[in-house]
Amino acid sequence: MIATDKVTEIFCILDELCKNLDAELTKNLHIVPIDEGYKCM
Protein backbone atom coordinates (compact mmCIF):
# COMPACT_ATOMS: atom_id res chain seq x y z
CA MET A 1 0.00 0.00 0.00
CA ILE A 2 1.25 3.50 -0.83
CA ALA A 3 2.13 5.59 2.20
CA THR A 4 0.64 9.06 2.62
CA ASP A 5 4.13 10.57 2.49
CA LYS A 6 4.75 9.08 -0.95
CA VAL A 7 1.46 10.45 -2.29
CA THR A 8 2.31 13.89 -0.91
CA GLU A 9 5.77 13.66 -2.49
CA ILE A 10 4.24 12.81 -5.89
CA PHE A 11 1.93 15.83 -5.72
CA CYS A 12 4.85 18.08 -4.76
CA ILE A 13 6.84 16.81 -7.74
CA LEU A 14 3.89 17.41 -10.07
CA ASP A 15 3.41 20.92 -8.67
CA GLU A 16 7.07 21.75 -9.32
CA LEU A 17 6.78 20.29 -12.83
CA CYS A 18 3.76 22.48 -13.58
CA LYS A 19 5.56 25.60 -12.35
CA ASN A 20 8.56 24.82 -14.56
CA LEU A 21 6.34 24.00 -17.53
CA ASP A 22 4.43 27.28 -17.19
CA ALA A 23 7.70 29.21 -17.08
CA GLU A 24 9.08 27.44 -20.15
CA LEU A 25 5.87 27.80 -22.15
CA THR A 26 5.66 31.49 -21.33
CA LYS A 27 9.31 32.04 -22.25
CA ASN A 28 9.52 29.89 -25.40
CA LEU A 29 6.03 30.13 -26.89
CA HIS A 30 5.30 33.74 -25.92
CA ILE A 31 1.98 32.92 -24.30
CA VAL A 32 0.62 34.01 -20.96
CA PRO A 33 -1.28 31.70 -18.62
CA ILE A 34 -4.89 32.64 -17.87
CA ASP A 35 -7.49 31.01 -15.63
CA GLU A 36 -9.04 28.82 -18.35
CA GLY A 37 -5.83 27.83 -20.17
CA TYR A 38 -3.34 29.76 -22.28
CA LYS A 39 -3.83 32.87 -24.38
CA CYS A 40 -1.57 33.92 -27.27
CA MET A 41 0.07 37.31 -26.93
mmCIF file as Biopython writes it, N, C-alpha, C and O atoms, coordinates in Angstrom:
data_model
#
loop_
_atom_site.group_PDB
_atom_site.id
_atom_site.type_symbol
_atom_site.label_atom_id
_atom_site.label_alt_id
_atom_site.label_comp_id
_atom_site.label_asym_id
_atom_site.label_entity_id
_atom_site.label_seq_id
_atom_site.pdbx_PDB_ins_code
_atom_site.Cartn_x
_atom_site.Cartn_y
_atom_site.Cartn_z
_atom_site.occupancy
_atom_site.B_iso_or_equiv
_atom_site.auth_seq_id
_atom_site.auth_asym_id
_atom_site.pdbx_PDB_model_num
ATOM 1   N N  . MET A ? 1  ? 0.832  -1.181 0.000   1.0 0.0 1  A 1 
ATOM 2   C CA . MET A ? 1  ? 0.000  0.000  0.000   1.0 0.0 1  A 1 
ATOM 3   C C  . MET A ? 1  ? 0.882  1.252  0.000   1.0 0.0 1  A 1 
ATOM 4   O O  . MET A ? 1  ? 1.929  1.279  0.648   1.0 0.0 1  A 1 
ATOM 5   N N  . ILE A ? 2  ? 0.462  2.272  -0.719  1.0 0.0 2  A 1 
ATOM 6   C CA . ILE A ? 2  ? 1.247  3.496  -0.833  1.0 0.0 2  A 1 
ATOM 7   C C  . ILE A ? 2  ? 1.066  4.345  0.423   1.0 0.0 2  A 1 
ATOM 8   O O  . ILE A ? 2  ? -0.056 4.600  0.859   1.0 0.0 2  A 1 
ATOM 9   N N  . ALA A ? 3  ? 2.174  4.770  0.990   1.0 0.0 3  A 1 
ATOM 10  C CA . ALA A ? 3  ? 2.133  5.594  2.196   1.0 0.0 3  A 1 
ATOM 11  C C  . ALA A ? 3  ? 1.698  7.014  1.845   1.0 0.0 3  A 1 
ATOM 12  O O  . ALA A ? 3  ? 1.901  7.481  0.724   1.0 0.0 3  A 1 
ATOM 13  N N  . THR A ? 4  ? 1.102  7.685  2.813   1.0 0.0 4  A 1 
ATOM 14  C CA . THR A ? 4  ? 0.637  9.061  2.620   1.0 0.0 4  A 1 
ATOM 15  C C  . THR A ? 4  ? 1.791  9.978  2.238   1.0 0.0 4  A 1 
ATOM 16  O O  . THR A ? 4  ? 1.611  10.896 1.437   1.0 0.0 4  A 1 
ATOM 17  N N  . ASP A ? 5  ? 2.968  9.743  2.800   1.0 0.0 5  A 1 
ATOM 18  C CA . ASP A ? 5  ? 4.133  10.569 2.488   1.0 0.0 5  A 1 
ATOM 19  C C  . ASP A ? 5  ? 4.518  10.459 1.016   1.0 0.0 5  A 1 
ATOM 20  O O  . ASP A ? 5  ? 4.902  11.453 0.399   1.0 0.0 5  A 1 
ATOM 21  N N  . LYS A ? 6  ? 4.417  9.276  0.459   1.0 0.0 6  A 1 
ATOM 22  C CA . LYS A ? 6  ? 4.748  9.084  -0.955  1.0 0.0 6  A 1 
ATOM 23  C C  . LYS A ? 6  ? 3.752  9.808  -1.850  1.0 0.0 6  A 1 
ATOM 24  O O  . LYS A ? 6  ? 4.146  10.412 -2.848  1.0 0.0 6  A 1 
ATOM 25  N N  . VAL A ? 7  ? 2.479  9.755  -1.511  1.0 0.0 7  A 1 
ATOM 26  C CA . VAL A ? 7  ? 1.455  10.448 -2.291  1.0 0.0 7  A 1 
ATOM 27  C C  . VAL A ? 7  ? 1.703  11.949 -2.244  1.0 0.0 7  A 1 
ATOM 28  O O  . VAL A ? 7  ? 1.620  12.629 -3.267  1.0 0.0 7  A 1 
ATOM 29  N N  . THR A ? 8  ? 2.007  12.466 -1.057  1.0 0.0 8  A 1 
ATOM 30  C CA . THR A ? 8  ? 2.313  13.888 -0.907  1.0 0.0 8  A 1 
ATOM 31  C C  . THR A ? 8  ? 3.536  14.261 -1.729  1.0 0.0 8  A 1 
ATOM 32  O O  . THR A ? 8  ? 3.559  15.316 -2.364  1.0 0.0 8  A 1 
ATOM 33  N N  . GLU A ? 9  ? 4.554  13.406 -1.724  1.0 0.0 9  A 1 
ATOM 34  C CA . GLU A ? 9  ? 5.772  13.660 -2.493  1.0 0.0 9  A 1 
ATOM 35  C C  . GLU A ? 9  ? 5.469  13.717 -3.992  1.0 0.0 9  A 1 
ATOM 36  O O  . GLU A ? 9  ? 6.007  14.567 -4.701  1.0 0.0 9  A 1 
ATOM 37  N N  . ILE A ? 10 ? 4.619  12.825 -4.469  1.0 0.0 10 A 1 
ATOM 38  C CA . ILE A ? 10 ? 4.245  12.813 -5.886  1.0 0.0 10 A 1 
ATOM 39  C C  . ILE A ? 10 ? 3.543  14.113 -6.263  1.0 0.0 10 A 1 
ATOM 40  O O  . ILE A ? 10 ? 3.840  14.693 -7.308  1.0 0.0 10 A 1 
ATOM 41  N N  . PHE A ? 11 ? 2.618  14.576 -5.427  1.0 0.0 11 A 1 
ATOM 42  C CA . PHE A ? 11 ? 1.926  15.827 -5.721  1.0 0.0 11 A 1 
ATOM 43  C C  . PHE A ? 11 ? 2.874  17.019 -5.691  1.0 0.0 11 A 1 
ATOM 44  O O  . PHE A ? 11 ? 2.710  17.952 -6.477  1.0 0.0 11 A 1 
ATOM 45  N N  . CYS A ? 12 ? 3.856  17.006 -4.806  1.0 0.0 12 A 1 
ATOM 46  C CA . CYS A ? 12 ? 4.848  18.085 -4.765  1.0 0.0 12 A 1 
ATOM 47  C C  . CYS A ? 12 ? 5.697  18.094 -6.035  1.0 0.0 12 A 1 
ATOM 48  O O  . CYS A ? 12 ? 6.001  19.158 -6.576  1.0 0.0 12 A 1 
ATOM 49  N N  . ILE A ? 13 ? 6.072  16.922 -6.502  1.0 0.0 13 A 1 
ATOM 50  C CA . ILE A ? 13 ? 6.844  16.814 -7.740  1.0 0.0 13 A 1 
ATOM 51  C C  . ILE A ? 13 ? 6.023  17.325 -8.920  1.0 0.0 13 A 1 
ATOM 52  O O  . ILE A ? 13 ? 6.539  18.059 -9.762  1.0 0.0 13 A 1 
ATOM 53  N N  . LEU A ? 14 ? 4.756  16.944 -8.987  1.0 0.0 14 A 1 
ATOM 54  C CA . LEU A ? 14 ? 3.888  17.409 -10.067 1.0 0.0 14 A 1 
ATOM 55  C C  . LEU A ? 14 ? 3.688  18.918 -10.019 1.0 0.0 14 A 1 
ATOM 56  O O  . LEU A ? 14 ? 3.645  19.571 -11.061 1.0 0.0 14 A 1 
ATOM 57  N N  . ASP A ? 15 ? 3.565  19.475 -8.821  1.0 0.0 15 A 1 
ATOM 58  C CA . ASP A ? 15 ? 3.412  20.917 -8.671  1.0 0.0 15 A 1 
ATOM 59  C C  . ASP A ? 15 ? 4.642  21.645 -9.193  1.0 0.0 15 A 1 
ATOM 60  O O  . ASP A ? 15 ? 4.522  22.648 -9.896  1.0 0.0 15 A 1 
ATOM 61  N N  . GLU A ? 16 ? 5.820  21.144 -8.851  1.0 0.0 16 A 1 
ATOM 62  C CA . GLU A ? 16 ? 7.067  21.750 -9.323  1.0 0.0 16 A 1 
ATOM 63  C C  . GLU A ? 16 ? 7.179  21.628 -10.842 1.0 0.0 16 A 1 
ATOM 64  O O  . GLU A ? 16 ? 7.627  22.562 -11.507 1.0 0.0 16 A 1 
ATOM 65  N N  . LEU A ? 17 ? 6.776  20.490 -11.389 1.0 0.0 17 A 1 
ATOM 66  C CA . LEU A ? 17 ? 6.785  20.295 -12.834 1.0 0.0 17 A 1 
ATOM 67  C C  . LEU A ? 17 ? 5.881  21.305 -13.525 1.0 0.0 17 A 1 
ATOM 68  O O  . LEU A ? 17 ? 6.265  21.886 -14.541 1.0 0.0 17 A 1 
ATOM 69  N N  . CYS A ? 18 ? 4.695  21.520 -12.991 1.0 0.0 18 A 1 
ATOM 70  C CA . CYS A ? 18 ? 3.758  22.477 -13.582 1.0 0.0 18 A 1 
ATOM 71  C C  . CYS A ? 18 ? 4.309  23.895 -13.543 1.0 0.0 18 A 1 
ATOM 72  O O  . CYS A ? 18 ? 4.146  24.650 -14.501 1.0 0.0 18 A 1 
ATOM 73  N N  . LYS A ? 19 ? 4.957  24.263 -12.448 1.0 0.0 19 A 1 
ATOM 74  C CA . LYS A ? 19 ? 5.560  25.595 -12.346 1.0 0.0 19 A 1 
ATOM 75  C C  . LYS A ? 19 ? 6.640  25.770 -13.408 1.0 0.0 19 A 1 
ATOM 76  O O  . LYS A ? 19 ? 6.700  26.802 -14.077 1.0 0.0 19 A 1 
ATOM 77  N N  . ASN A ? 20 ? 7.496  24.754 -13.560 1.0 0.0 20 A 1 
ATOM 78  C CA . ASN A ? 20 ? 8.561  24.825 -14.558 1.0 0.0 20 A 1 
ATOM 79  C C  . ASN A ? 20 ? 7.994  24.839 -15.968 1.0 0.0 20 A 1 
ATOM 80  O O  . ASN A ? 20 ? 8.493  25.564 -16.829 1.0 0.0 20 A 1 
ATOM 81  N N  . LEU A ? 21 ? 6.963  24.049 -16.213 1.0 0.0 21 A 1 
ATOM 82  C CA . LEU A ? 21 ? 6.345  24.003 -17.533 1.0 0.0 21 A 1 
ATOM 83  C C  . LEU A ? 21 ? 5.717  25.346 -17.885 1.0 0.0 21 A 1 
ATOM 84  O O  . LEU A ? 21 ? 5.873  25.818 -19.011 1.0 0.0 21 A 1 
ATOM 85  N N  . ASP A ? 22 ? 5.014  25.969 -16.949 1.0 0.0 22 A 1 
ATOM 86  C CA . ASP A ? 22 ? 4.429  27.285 -17.186 1.0 0.0 22 A 1 
ATOM 87  C C  . ASP A ? 22 ? 5.503  28.304 -17.543 1.0 0.0 22 A 1 
ATOM 88  O O  . ASP A ? 22 ? 5.327  29.103 -18.463 1.0 0.0 22 A 1 
ATOM 89  N N  . ALA A ? 23 ? 6.614  28.276 -16.816 1.0 0.0 23 A 1 
ATOM 90  C CA . ALA A ? 23 ? 7.703  29.213 -17.084 1.0 0.0 23 A 1 
ATOM 91  C C  . ALA A ? 23 ? 8.288  28.987 -18.474 1.0 0.0 23 A 1 
ATOM 92  O O  . ALA A ? 23 ? 8.529  29.947 -19.207 1.0 0.0 23 A 1 
ATOM 93  N N  . GLU A ? 24 ? 8.517  27.741 -18.840 1.0 0.0 24 A 1 
ATOM 94  C CA . GLU A ? 24 ? 9.085  27.436 -20.155 1.0 0.0 24 A 1 
ATOM 95  C C  . GLU A ? 24 ? 8.119  27.784 -21.283 1.0 0.0 24 A 1 
ATOM 96  O O  . GLU A ? 24 ? 8.533  28.333 -22.303 1.0 0.0 24 A 1 
ATOM 97  N N  . LEU A ? 25 ? 6.847  27.471 -21.111 1.0 0.0 25 A 1 
ATOM 98  C CA . LEU A ? 25 ? 5.871  27.801 -22.150 1.0 0.0 25 A 1 
ATOM 99  C C  . LEU A ? 25 ? 5.760  29.306 -22.338 1.0 0.0 25 A 1 
ATOM 100 O O  . LEU A ? 25 ? 5.686  29.788 -23.468 1.0 0.0 25 A 1 
ATOM 101 N N  . THR A ? 26 ? 5.748  30.041 -21.250 1.0 0.0 26 A 1 
ATOM 102 C CA . THR A ? 26 ? 5.660  31.491 -21.332 1.0 0.0 26 A 1 
ATOM 103 C C  . THR A ? 26 ? 6.892  32.061 -22.022 1.0 0.0 26 A 1 
ATOM 104 O O  . THR A ? 26 ? 6.780  32.970 -22.845 1.0 0.0 26 A 1 
ATOM 105 N N  . LYS A ? 27 ? 8.065  31.533 -21.692 1.0 0.0 27 A 1 
ATOM 106 C CA . LYS A ? 27 ? 9.311  32.035 -22.253 1.0 0.0 27 A 1 
ATOM 107 C C  . LYS A ? 27 ? 9.463  31.651 -23.730 1.0 0.0 27 A 1 
ATOM 108 O O  . LYS A ? 27 ? 9.804  32.498 -24.555 1.0 0.0 27 A 1 
ATOM 109 N N  . ASN A ? 28 ? 9.218  30.399 -24.062 1.0 0.0 28 A 1 
ATOM 110 C CA . ASN A ? 28 ? 9.518  29.894 -25.400 1.0 0.0 28 A 1 
ATOM 111 C C  . ASN A ? 28 ? 8.392  30.073 -26.403 1.0 0.0 28 A 1 
ATOM 112 O O  . ASN A ? 28 ? 8.657  30.234 -27.594 1.0 0.0 28 A 1 
ATOM 113 N N  . LEU A ? 29 ? 7.154  30.049 -25.960 1.0 0.0 29 A 1 
ATOM 114 C CA . LEU A ? 29 ? 6.034  30.130 -26.890 1.0 0.0 29 A 1 
ATOM 115 C C  . LEU A ? 29 ? 5.353  31.490 -26.869 1.0 0.0 29 A 1 
ATOM 116 O O  . LEU A ? 29 ? 4.401  31.724 -27.615 1.0 0.0 29 A 1 
ATOM 117 N N  . HIS A ? 30 ? 5.836  32.386 -26.020 1.0 0.0 30 A 1 
ATOM 118 C CA . HIS A ? 30 ? 5.298  33.743 -25.922 1.0 0.0 30 A 1 
ATOM 119 C C  . HIS A ? 30 ? 3.797  33.742 -25.676 1.0 0.0 30 A 1 
ATOM 120 O O  . HIS A ? 30 ? 3.042  34.450 -26.341 1.0 0.0 30 A 1 
ATOM 121 N N  . ILE A ? 31 ? 3.382  32.935 -24.708 1.0 0.0 31 A 1 
ATOM 122 C CA . ILE A ? 31 ? 1.983  32.915 -24.303 1.0 0.0 31 A 1 
ATOM 123 C C  . ILE A ? 31 ? 1.907  33.187 -22.810 1.0 0.0 31 A 1 
ATOM 124 O O  . ILE A ? 31 ? 2.852  32.912 -22.071 1.0 0.0 31 A 1 
ATOM 125 N N  . VAL A ? 32 ? 0.799  33.716 -22.380 1.0 0.0 32 A 1 
ATOM 126 C CA . VAL A ? 32 ? 0.618  34.010 -20.964 1.0 0.0 32 A 1 
ATOM 127 C C  . VAL A ? 32 ? -0.474 33.109 -20.404 1.0 0.0 32 A 1 
ATOM 128 O O  . VAL A ? 32 ? -1.514 32.926 -21.036 1.0 0.0 32 A 1 
ATOM 129 N N  . PRO A ? 33 ? -0.243 32.546 -19.222 1.0 0.0 33 A 1 
ATOM 130 C CA . PRO A ? 33 ? -1.279 31.704 -18.616 1.0 0.0 33 A 1 
ATOM 131 C C  . PRO A ? 33 ? -2.466 32.540 -18.149 1.0 0.0 33 A 1 
ATOM 132 O O  . PRO A ? 33 ? -2.295 33.630 -17.605 1.0 0.0 33 A 1 
ATOM 133 N N  . ILE A ? 34 ? -3.666 32.017 -18.368 1.0 0.0 34 A 1 
ATOM 134 C CA . ILE A ? 34 ? -4.891 32.638 -17.870 1.0 0.0 34 A 1 
ATOM 135 C C  . ILE A ? 34 ? -5.651 31.583 -17.088 1.0 0.0 34 A 1 
ATOM 136 O O  . ILE A ? 34 ? -5.224 30.429 -17.038 1.0 0.0 34 A 1 
ATOM 137 N N  . ASP A ? 35 ? -6.758 31.949 -16.481 1.0 0.0 35 A 1 
ATOM 138 C CA . ASP A ? 35 ? -7.492 31.010 -15.630 1.0 0.0 35 A 1 
ATOM 139 C C  . ASP A ? 35 ? -7.993 29.782 -16.377 1.0 0.0 35 A 1 
ATOM 140 O O  . ASP A ? 35 ? -7.981 28.685 -15.818 1.0 0.0 35 A 1 
ATOM 141 N N  . GLU A ? 36 ? -8.433 29.933 -17.619 1.0 0.0 36 A 1 
ATOM 142 C CA . GLU A ? 36 ? -9.036 28.821 -18.355 1.0 0.0 36 A 1 
ATOM 143 C C  . GLU A ? 36 ? -8.056 28.107 -19.278 1.0 0.0 36 A 1 
ATOM 144 O O  . GLU A ? 36 ? -8.471 27.204 -20.005 1.0 0.0 36 A 1 
ATOM 145 N N  . GLY A ? 37 ? -6.792 28.467 -19.282 1.0 0.0 37 A 1 
ATOM 146 C CA . GLY A ? 37 ? -5.832 27.831 -20.174 1.0 0.0 37 A 1 
ATOM 147 C C  . GLY A ? 37 ? -4.752 28.823 -20.549 1.0 0.0 37 A 1 
ATOM 148 O O  . GLY A ? 37 ? -4.255 29.558 -19.696 1.0 0.0 37 A 1 
ATOM 149 N N  . TYR A ? 38 ? -4.384 28.849 -21.824 1.0 0.0 38 A 1 
ATOM 150 C CA . TYR A ? 38 ? -3.345 29.758 -22.284 1.0 0.0 38 A 1 
ATOM 151 C C  . TYR A ? 38 ? -3.890 30.658 -23.381 1.0 0.0 38 A 1 
ATOM 152 O O  . TYR A ? 38 ? -4.745 30.256 -24.170 1.0 0.0 38 A 1 
ATOM 153 N N  . LYS A ? 39 ? -3.385 31.872 -23.414 1.0 0.0 39 A 1 
ATOM 154 C CA . LYS A ? 39 ? -3.829 32.868 -24.383 1.0 0.0 39 A 1 
ATOM 155 C C  . LYS A ? 39 ? -2.606 33.368 -25.141 1.0 0.0 39 A 1 
ATOM 156 O O  . LYS A ? 39 ? -1.598 33.712 -24.524 1.0 0.0 39 A 1 
ATOM 157 N N  . CYS A ? 40 ? -2.680 33.412 -26.463 1.0 0.0 40 A 1 
ATOM 158 C CA . CYS A ? 40 ? -1.573 33.917 -27.271 1.0 0.0 40 A 1 
ATOM 159 C C  . CYS A ? 40 ? -1.433 35.414 -27.070 1.0 0.0 40 A 1 
ATOM 160 O O  . CYS A ? 40 ? -2.419 36.129 -26.891 1.0 0.0 40 A 1 
ATOM 161 N N  . MET A ? 41 ? -0.188 35.874 -27.101 1.0 0.0 41 A 1 
ATOM 162 C CA . MET A ? 41 ? 0.072  37.308 -26.933 1.0 0.0 41 A 1 
ATOM 163 C C  . MET A ? 41 ? -0.067 38.030 -28.249 1.0 0.0 41 A 1 
ATOM 164 O O  . MET A ? 41 ? 0.115  39.246 -28.308 1.0 0.0 41 A 1 
#
